[in-house]
Amino acid sequence: MSEQSSANFIKQFQMLQIPRVKLQMLFDMIISTMDFGSGFLDTDEVNLLREVAVTLGVDPMKGTPYEHARNYPHPFDGGSWKNCKCRTCLQLESHSSHRS
């Protein structure tokens, strides 16, 4: 691996600190857009919005467009997807971006 590609790989996994209020503003802006729910989000993007919602303490269904809602069969209990054993949550748990 070249030094440049190694640096890009490391940069990819750096953590950012974003003030909660800014993240909430961004989340609200995304879910309030007229395009939200028009089919332009794929499953990975919906999962990201749902993860942000949980981080903010918001029901993740607020970040779930109607056409994706059937993939999330249970109500939000204020907990974490890590505690659920439904097929969707198990798939999330196995996804590399969710590993601790």
N, CA, C and O atoms as CSV, one atom per row, in Angstrom:
chain,resi,resn,atom,element,x,y,z
A,1,MET,N,N,0.853,-1.170,0.000
A,1,MET,CA,C,0.000,0.000,0.000
A,1,MET,C,C,0.898,1.231,0.000
A,1,MET,O,O,1.804,1.348,0.825
A,2,SER,N,N,0.641,2.145,-0.927
A,2,SER,CA,C,1.450,3.359,-0.995
A,2,SER,C,C,1.146,4.273,0.187
A,2,SER,O,O,0.122,4.127,0.853
A,3,GLU,N,N,2.046,5.210,0.434
A,3,GLU,CA,C,1.839,6.150,1.542
A,3,GLU,C,C,0.570,6.967,1.336
A,3,GLU,O,O,-0.158,7.227,2.294
A,4,GLN,N,N,0.294,7.375,0.101
A,4,GLN,CA,C,-0.900,8.175,-0.205
A,4,GLN,C,C,-2.176,7.370,0.051
A,4,GLN,O,O,-3.100,7.870,0.692
A,5,SER,N,N,-2.238,6.132,-0.443
A,5,SER,CA,C,-3.440,5.331,-0.240
A,5,SER,C,C,-3.607,4.971,1.229
A,5,SER,O,O,-4.734,4.863,1.714
A,6,SER,N,N,-2.514,4.785,1.937
A,6,SER,CA,C,-2.576,4.519,3.370
A,6,SER,C,C,-3.147,5.724,4.107
A,6,SER,O,O,-3.981,5.563,4.998
A,7,ALA,N,N,-2.711,6.926,3.748
A,7,ALA,CA,C,-3.219,8.152,4.378
A,7,ALA,C,C,-4.708,8.325,4.090
A,7,ALA,O,O,-5.463,8.731,4.973
A,8,ASN,N,N,-5.134,8.021,2.871
A,8,ASN,CA,C,-6.554,8.132,2.531
A,8,ASN,C,C,-7.386,7.125,3.317
A,8,ASN,O,O,-8.499,7.433,3.745
A,9,PHE,N,N,-6.845,5.919,3.507
A,9,PHE,CA,C,-7.546,4.891,4.260
A,9,PHE,C,C,-7.741,5.336,5.710
A,9,PHE,O,O,-8.834,5.195,6.260
A,10,ILE,N,N,-6.692,5.870,6.326
A,10,ILE,CA,C,-6.770,6.328,7.709
A,10,ILE,C,C,-7.747,7.506,7.817
A,10,ILE,O,O,-8.544,7.564,8.752
A,11,LYS,N,N,-7.687,8.430,6.876
A,11,LYS,CA,C,-8.562,9.601,6.889
A,11,LYS,C,C,-10.027,9.183,6.824
A,11,LYS,O,O,-10.894,9.841,7.399
A,12,GLN,N,N,-10.295,8.102,6.130
A,12,GLN,CA,C,-11.652,7.601,5.967
A,12,GLN,C,C,-12.295,7.242,7.306
A,12,GLN,O,O,-13.514,7.341,7.445
A,13,PHE,N,N,-11.506,6.831,8.283
A,13,PHE,CA,C,-12.041,6.337,9.539
A,13,PHE,C,C,-11.830,7.291,10.712
A,13,PHE,O,O,-12.013,6.902,11.866
A,14,GLN,N,N,-11.450,8.528,10.431
A,14,GLN,CA,C,-11.289,9.497,11.496
A,14,GLN,C,C,-12.648,9.883,12.060
A,14,GLN,O,O,-13.640,9.931,11.332
A,15,MET,N,N,-12.690,10.156,13.350
A,15,MET,CA,C,-13.911,10.583,14.023
A,15,MET,C,C,-14.002,12.104,13.956
A,15,MET,O,O,-12.996,12.810,14.028
A,16,LEU,N,N,-15.217,12.581,13.820
A,16,LEU,CA,C,-15.476,14.007,13.855
A,16,LEU,C,C,-16.349,14.309,15.053
A,16,LEU,O,O,-17.205,13.507,15.426
A,17,GLN,N,N,-16.137,15.451,15.650
A,17,GLN,CA,C,-17.017,15.890,16.724
A,17,GLN,C,C,-17.909,16.989,16.168
A,17,GLN,O,O,-17.437,18.012,15.673
A,18,ILE,N,N,-19.208,16.750,16.263
A,18,ILE,CA,C,-20.197,17.708,15.768
A,18,ILE,C,C,-21.101,18.065,16.940
A,18,ILE,O,O,-21.631,17.171,17.601
A,19,PRO,N,N,-21.287,19.345,17.210
A,19,PRO,CA,C,-22.208,19.717,18.290
A,19,PRO,C,C,-23.593,19.118,18.029
A,19,PRO,O,O,-24.073,19.111,16.896
A,20,ARG,N,N,-24.224,18.617,19.090
A,20,ARG,CA,C,-25.542,17.979,18.981
A,20,ARG,C,C,-26.551,18.871,18.273
A,20,ARG,O,O,-27.337,18.390,17.457
A,21,VAL,N,N,-26.537,20.148,18.575
A,21,VAL,CA,C,-27.508,21.050,17.957
A,21,VAL,C,C,-27.299,21.128,16.443
A,21,VAL,O,O,-28.268,21.238,15.691
A,22,LYS,N,N,-26.057,21.073,15.996
A,22,LYS,CA,C,-25.768,21.103,14.548
A,22,LYS,C,C,-26.224,19.807,13.884
A,22,LYS,O,O,-26.783,19.825,12.787
A,23,LEU,N,N,-25.980,18.682,14.558
A,23,LEU,CA,C,-26.433,17.396,14.025
A,23,LEU,C,C,-27.960,17.357,13.956
A,23,LEU,O,O,-28.528,16.850,12.989
A,24,GLN,N,N,-28.617,17.891,14.981
A,24,GLN,CA,C,-30.085,17.951,14.984
A,24,GLN,C,C,-30.590,18.826,13.844
A,24,GLN,O,O,-31.575,18.487,13.188
A,25,MET,N,N,-29.924,19.945,13.607
A,25,MET,CA,C,-30.322,20.833,12.507
A,25,MET,C,C,-30.171,20.124,11.159
A,25,MET,O,O,-31.046,20.231,10.301
A,26,LEU,N,N,-29.073,19.409,10.974
A,26,LEU,CA,C,-28.838,18.676,9.742
A,26,LEU,C,C,-29.879,17.573,9.553
A,26,LEU,O,O,-30.426,17.414,8.461
A,27,PHE,N,N,-30.148,16.824,10.601
A,27,PHE,CA,C,-31.158,15.755,10.551
A,27,PHE,C,C,-32.525,16.338,10.192
A,27,PHE,O,O,-33.213,15.821,9.312
A,28,ASP,N,N,-32.912,17.414,10.876
A,28,ASP,CA,C,-34.204,18.060,10.602
A,28,ASP,C,C,-34.287,18.554,9.162
A,28,ASP,O,O,-35.330,18.436,8.519
A,29,MET,N,N,-33.190,19.105,8.660
A,29,MET,CA,C,-33.165,19.604,7.295
A,29,MET,C,C,-33.361,18.455,6.298
A,29,MET,O,O,-34.100,18.592,5.324
A,30,ILE,N,N,-32.702,17.340,6.547
A,30,ILE,CA,C,-32.810,16.190,5.637
A,30,ILE,C,C,-34.226,15.630,5.625
A,30,ILE,O,O,-34.785,15.378,4.558
A,31,ILE,N,N,-34.809,15.434,6.804
A,31,ILE,CA,C,-36.129,14.806,6.834
A,31,ILE,C,C,-37.250,15.776,6.460
A,31,ILE,O,O,-38.383,15.353,6.227
A,32,SER,N,N,-36.944,17.065,6.401
A,32,SER,CA,C,-37.955,18.065,6.044
A,32,SER,C,C,-37.941,18.422,4.564
A,32,SER,O,O,-38.852,19.095,4.083
A,33,THR,N,N,-36.928,17.984,3.842
A,33,THR,CA,C,-36.838,18.331,2.435
A,33,THR,C,C,-37.985,17.692,1.653
A,33,THR,O,O,-38.489,16.634,2.029
A,34,MET,N,N,-38.384,18.334,0.579
A,34,MET,CA,C,-39.471,17.804,-0.243
A,34,MET,C,C,-39.055,16.503,-0.924
A,34,MET,O,O,-39.916,15.717,-1.320
A,35,ASP,N,N,-37.757,16.263,-1.068
A,35,ASP,CA,C,-37.277,15.028,-1.696
A,35,ASP,C,C,-37.294,13.832,-0.743
A,35,ASP,O,O,-37.234,12.686,-1.189
A,36,PHE,N,N,-37.376,14.088,0.567
A,36,PHE,CA,C,-37.368,12.996,1.532
A,36,PHE,C,C,-38.583,12.107,1.282
A,36,PHE,O,O,-39.717,12.586,1.239
A,37,GLY,N,N,-38.338,10.825,1.120
A,37,GLY,CA,C,-39.434,9.898,0.860
A,37,GLY,C,C,-39.762,9.755,-0.611
A,37,GLY,O,O,-40.737,9.094,-0.966
A,38,SER,N,N,-38.954,10.370,-1.480
A,38,SER,CA,C,-39.233,10.288,-2.914
A,38,SER,C,C,-38.515,9.111,-3.564
A,38,SER,O,O,-38.575,8.939,-4.781
A,39,GLY,N,N,-37.835,8.299,-2.752
A,39,GLY,CA,C,-37.170,7.118,-3.277
A,39,GLY,C,C,-35.699,7.308,-3.587
A,39,GLY,O,O,-35.065,6.402,-4.127
A,40,PHE,N,N,-35.142,8.463,-3.258
A,40,PHE,CA,C,-33.730,8.688,-3.599
A,40,PHE,C,C,-32.763,8.140,-2.552
A,40,PHE,O,O,-31.559,8.091,-2.804
A,41,LEU,N,N,-33.256,7.728,-1.393
A,41,LEU,CA,C,-32.374,7.165,-0.364
A,41,LEU,C,C,-32.305,5.651,-0.502
A,41,LEU,O,O,-33.322,4.987,-0.702
A,42,ASP,N,N,-31.086,5.113,-0.390
A,42,ASP,CA,C,-30.968,3.653,-0.399
A,42,ASP,C,C,-30.945,3.164,1.055
A,42,ASP,O,O,-30.964,3.968,1.987
A,43,THR,N,N,-30.904,1.870,1.235
A,43,THR,CA,C,-30.993,1.276,2.573
A,43,THR,C,C,-29.856,1.730,3.479
A,43,THR,O,O,-30.093,2.010,4.654
A,44,ASP,N,N,-28.636,1.812,2.974
A,44,ASP,CA,C,-27.516,2.264,3.805
A,44,ASP,C,C,-27.726,3.689,4.292
A,44,ASP,O,O,-27.411,4.005,5.439
A,45,GLU,N,N,-28.251,4.542,3.440
A,45,GLU,CA,C,-28.509,5.936,3.838
A,45,GLU,C,C,-29.630,6.016,4.869
A,45,GLU,O,O,-29.558,6.812,5.806
A,46,VAL,N,N,-30.660,5.198,4.703
A,46,VAL,CA,C,-31.748,5.162,5.684
A,46,VAL,C,C,-31.219,4.659,7.020
A,46,VAL,O,O,-31.570,5.205,8.066
A,47,ASN,N,N,-30.379,3.625,6.999
A,47,ASN,CA,C,-29.803,3.114,8.243
A,47,ASN,C,C,-28.970,4.185,8.934
A,47,ASN,O,O,-28.985,4.284,10.161
A,48,LEU,N,N,-28.245,4.984,8.163
A,48,LEU,CA,C,-27.466,6.080,8.735
A,48,LEU,C,C,-28.389,7.111,9.389
A,48,LEU,O,O,-28.128,7.553,10.508
A,49,LEU,N,N,-29.457,7.493,8.704
A,49,LEU,CA,C,-30.412,8.446,9.286
A,49,LEU,C,C,-31.035,7.893,10.559
A,49,LEU,O,O,-31.234,8.624,11.529
A,50,ARG,N,N,-31.341,6.604,10.554
A,50,ARG,CA,C,-31.920,5.979,11.748
A,50,ARG,C,C,-30.908,5.974,12.900
A,50,ARG,O,O,-31.277,6.198,14.052
A,51,GLU,N,N,-29.652,5.724,12.590
A,51,GLU,CA,C,-28.615,5.726,13.618
A,51,GLU,C,C,-28.435,7.141,14.196
A,51,GLU,O,O,-28.265,7.304,15.404
A,52,VAL,N,N,-28.474,8.143,13.338
A,52,VAL,CA,C,-28.388,9.534,13.801
A,52,VAL,C,C,-29.589,9.852,14.696
A,52,VAL,O,O,-29.439,10.495,15.735
A,53,ALA,N,N,-30.767,9.404,14.293
A,53,ALA,CA,C,-31.969,9.649,15.095
A,53,ALA,C,C,-31.814,9.065,16.496
A,53,ALA,O,O,-32.121,9.734,17.483
A,54,VAL,N,N,-31.341,7.822,16.589
A,54,VAL,CA,C,-31.149,7.191,17.894
A,54,VAL,C,C,-30.133,7.980,18.714
A,54,VAL,O,O,-30.325,8.180,19.913
A,55,THR,N,N,-29.060,8.426,18.079
A,55,THR,CA,C,-28.045,9.228,18.765
A,55,THR,C,C,-28.657,10.503,19.340
A,55,THR,O,O,-28.285,10.951,20.425
A,56,LEU,N,N,-29.598,11.078,18.596
A,56,LEU,CA,C,-30.259,12.311,19.035
A,56,LEU,C,C,-31.408,12.055,20.006
A,56,LEU,O,O,-31.964,12.997,20.570
A,57,GLY,N,N,-31.771,10.774,20.207
A,57,GLY,CA,C,-32.893,10.442,21.090
A,57,GLY,C,C,-34.242,10.603,20.414
A,57,GLY,O,O,-35.268,10.761,21.076
A,58,VAL,N,N,-34.228,10.561,19.075
A,58,VAL,CA,C,-35.442,10.715,18.281
A,58,VAL,C,C,-35.875,9.346,17.785
A,58,VAL,O,O,-35.033,8.492,17.505
A,59,ASP,N,N,-37.179,9.131,17.673
A,59,ASP,CA,C,-37.690,7.882,17.112
A,59,ASP,C,C,-37.105,7.718,15.711
A,59,ASP,O,O,-37.310,8.586,14.863
A,60,PRO,N,N,-36.379,6.623,15.444
A,60,PRO,CA,C,-35.749,6.461,14.136
A,60,PRO,C,C,-36.736,6.378,12.975
A,60,PRO,O,O,-36.337,6.542,11.822
A,61,MET,N,N,-38.004,6.130,13.249
A,61,MET,CA,C,-38.991,6.121,12.167
A,61,MET,C,C,-39.124,7.518,11.555
A,61,MET,O,O,-39.570,7.647,10.415
A,62,LYS,N,N,-38.749,8.548,12.282
A,62,LYS,CA,C,-38.761,9.913,11.726
A,62,LYS,C,C,-37.735,10.053,10.606
A,62,LYS,O,O,-37.898,10.885,9.714
A,63,GLY,N,N,-36.684,9.245,10.649
A,63,GLY,CA,C,-35.665,9.265,9.604
A,63,GLY,C,C,-35.820,8.122,8.622
A,63,GLY,O,O,-34.884,7.777,7.900
A,64,THR,N,N,-37.014,7.534,8.598
A,64,THR,CA,C,-37.274,6.388,7.738
A,64,THR,C,C,-38.365,6.730,6.736
A,64,THR,O,O,-39.532,6.849,7.110
A,65,PRO,N,N,-38.003,6.890,5.465
A,65,PRO,CA,C,-39.030,7.164,4.459
A,65,PRO,C,C,-40.057,6.029,4.406
A,65,PRO,O,O,-39.746,4.877,4.707
A,66,TYR,N,N,-41.259,6.374,4.026
A,66,TYR,CA,C,-42.380,5.433,3.991
A,66,TYR,C,C,-42.024,4.136,3.269
A,66,TYR,O,O,-42.356,3.049,3.742
A,67,GLU,N,N,-41.353,4.248,2.130
A,67,GLU,CA,C,-41.066,3.040,1.337
A,67,GLU,C,C,-40.078,2.096,2.025
A,67,GLU,O,O,-39.930,0.947,1.607
A,68,HIS,N,N,-39.401,2.567,3.073
A,68,HIS,CA,C,-38.461,1.718,3.816
A,68,HIS,C,C,-39.057,1.240,5.147
A,68,HIS,O,O,-38.492,0.352,5.786
A,69,ALA,N,N,-40.164,1.805,5.564
A,69,ALA,CA,C,-40.712,1.536,6.901
A,69,ALA,C,C,-40.996,0.058,7.138
A,69,ALA,O,O,-40.828,-0.423,8.259
A,70,ARG,N,N,-41.417,-0.668,6.118
A,70,ARG,CA,C,-41.737,-2.088,6.308
A,70,ARG,C,C,-40.504,-2.914,6.703
A,70,ARG,O,O,-40.643,-4.021,7.223
A,71,ASN,N,N,-39.309,-2.382,6.458
A,71,ASN,CA,C,-38.082,-3.094,6.813
A,71,ASN,C,C,-37.739,-2.982,8.296
A,71,ASN,O,O,-36.799,-3.623,8.766
A,72,TYR,N,N,-38.495,-2.173,9.031
A,72,TYR,CA,C,-38.233,-1.934,10.447
A,72,TYR,C,C,-39.521,-2.230,11.205
A,72,TYR,O,O,-40.298,-1.320,11.495
A,73,PRO,N,N,-39.750,-3.511,11.528
A,73,PRO,CA,C,-41.049,-3.979,11.989
A,73,PRO,C,C,-41.427,-3.652,13.427
A,73,PRO,O,O,-42.572,-3.879,13.817
A,74,HIS,N,N,-40.534,-3.143,14.203
A,74,HIS,CA,C,-40.870,-2.921,15.608
A,74,HIS,C,C,-40.724,-1.460,15.993
A,74,HIS,O,O,-39.940,-0.730,15.387
A,75,PRO,N,N,-41.467,-1.035,16.990
A,75,PRO,CA,C,-41.369,0.367,17.424
A,75,PRO,C,C,-40.066,0.634,18.163
A,75,PRO,O,O,-39.452,-0.272,18.726
A,76,PHE,N,N,-39.668,1.870,18.148
A,76,PHE,CA,C,-38.476,2.318,18.870
A,76,PHE,C,C,-38.777,2.325,20.353
A,76,PHE,O,O,-39.790,2.875,20.784
A,77,ASP,N,N,-37.900,1.714,21.137
A,77,ASP,CA,C,-38.124,1.657,22.584
A,77,ASP,C,C,-37.152,2.555,23.335
A,77,ASP,O,O,-37.023,2.463,24.556
A,78,GLY,N,N,-36.469,3.424,22.595
A,78,GLY,CA,C,-35.497,4.308,23.221
A,78,GLY,C,C,-34.148,3.640,23.421
A,78,GLY,O,O,-33.213,4.260,23.927
A,79,GLY,N,N,-34.044,2.382,23.026
A,79,GLY,CA,C,-32.817,1.630,23.209
A,79,GLY,C,C,-31.942,1.663,21.984
A,79,GLY,O,O,-31.834,2.679,21.297
A,80,SER,N,N,-31.336,0.563,21.729
A,80,SER,CA,C,-30.381,0.467,20.642
A,80,SER,C,C,-30.713,-0.723,19.769
A,80,SER,O,O,-31.288,-1.704,20.241
A,81,TRP,N,N,-30.357,-0.644,18.501
A,81,TRP,CA,C,-30.531,-1.774,17.604
A,81,TRP,C,C,-29.742,-2.982,18.096
A,81,TRP,O,O,-30.069,-4.116,17.745
A,82,LYS,N,N,-28.711,-2.755,18.903
A,82,LYS,CA,C,-27.877,-3.857,19.384
A,82,LYS,C,C,-28.651,-4.813,20.287
A,82,LYS,O,O,-28.261,-5.972,20.430
A,83,ASN,N,N,-29.739,-4.349,20.896
A,83,ASN,CA,C,-30.513,-5.182,21.810
A,83,ASN,C,C,-31.612,-5.960,21.108
A,83,ASN,O,O,-32.261,-6.798,21.735
A,84,CYS,N,N,-31.835,-5.714,19.857
A,84,CYS,CA,C,-32.923,-6.342,19.124
A,84,CYS,C,C,-32.403,-7.533,18.327
A,84,CYS,O,O,-31.253,-7.543,17.886
A,85,LYS,N,N,-33.241,-8.514,18.152
A,85,LYS,CA,C,-32.840,-9.712,17.415
A,85,LYS,C,C,-33.687,-9.929,16.160
A,85,LYS,O,O,-33.698,-11.034,15.617
A,86,CYS,N,N,-34.400,-8.895,15.686
A,86,CYS,CA,C,-35.135,-9.064,14.435
A,86,CYS,C,C,-34.131,-9.135,13.279
A,86,CYS,O,O,-32.978,-8.731,13.433
A,87,ARG,N,N,-34.561,-9.641,12.139
A,87,ARG,CA,C,-33.657,-9.839,10.996
A,87,ARG,C,C,-32.958,-8.541,10.580
A,87,ARG,O,O,-31.759,-8.540,10.303
A,88,THR,N,N,-33.705,-7.449,10.538
A,88,THR,CA,C,-33.129,-6.176,10.115
A,88,THR,C,C,-32.044,-5.715,11.078
A,88,THR,O,O,-30.968,-5.300,10.650
A,89,CYS,N,N,-32.321,-5.785,12.373
A,89,CYS,CA,C,-31.335,-5.324,13.354
A,89,CYS,C,C,-30.117,-6.239,13.394
A,89,CYS,O,O,-28.996,-5.772,13.600
A,90,LEU,N,N,-30.327,-7.533,13.199
A,90,LEU,CA,C,-29.181,-8.443,13.140
A,90,LEU,C,C,-28.298,-8.129,11.942
A,90,LEU,O,O,-27.075,-8.239,12.025
A,91,GLN,N,N,-28.919,-7.734,10.816
A,91,GLN,CA,C,-28.132,-7.340,9.646
A,91,GLN,C,C,-27.348,-6.070,9.951
A,91,GLN,O,O,-26.187,-5.948,9.561
A,92,LEU,N,N,-27.974,-5.127,10.645
A,92,LEU,CA,C,-27.268,-3.904,11.030
A,92,LEU,C,C,-26.088,-4.231,11.936
A,92,LEU,O,O,-24.997,-3.685,11.777
A,93,GLU,N,N,-26.320,-5.123,12.878
A,93,GLU,CA,C,-25.273,-5.477,13.829
A,93,GLU,C,C,-24.073,-6.105,13.128
A,93,GLU,O,O,-22.934,-5.910,13.552
A,94,SER,N,N,-24.323,-6.853,12.062
A,94,SER,CA,C,-23.232,-7.509,11.364
A,94,SER,C,C,-22.500,-6.565,10.398
A,94,SER,O,O,-21.420,-6.895,9.908
A,95,HIS,N,N,-23.084,-5.395,10.127
A,95,HIS,CA,C,-22.461,-4.441,9.222
A,95,HIS,C,C,-21.234,-3.838,9.879
A,95,HIS,O,O,-21.287,-3.442,11.044
A,96,SER,N,N,-20.146,-3.765,9.160
A,96,SER,CA,C,-18.857,-3.343,9.740
A,96,SER,C,C,-18.897,-1.946,10.337
A,96,SER,O,O,-18.137,-1.667,11.264
A,97,SER,N,N,-19.752,-1.054,9.844
A,97,SER,CA,C,-19.771,0.311,10.387
A,97,SER,C,C,-20.389,0.370,11.775
A,97,SER,O,O,-20.289,1.400,12.441
A,98,HIS,N,N,-21.026,-0.709,12.230
A,98,HIS,CA,C,-21.670,-0.712,13.533
A,98,HIS,C,C,-20.888,-1.478,14.584
A,98,HIS,O,O,-21.330,-1.594,15.727
A,99,ARG,N,N,-19.742,-1.997,14.209
A,99,ARG,CA,C,-18.949,-2.752,15.183
A,99,ARG,C,C,-18.167,-1.803,16.057
A,99,ARG,O,O,-17.633,-0.797,15.590
A,100,SER,N,N,-18.106,-2.133,17.323
A,100,SER,CA,C,-17.362,-1.295,18.278
A,100,SER,C,C,-15.899,-1.633,18.258
A,100,SER,O,O,-15.116,-1.033,18.994
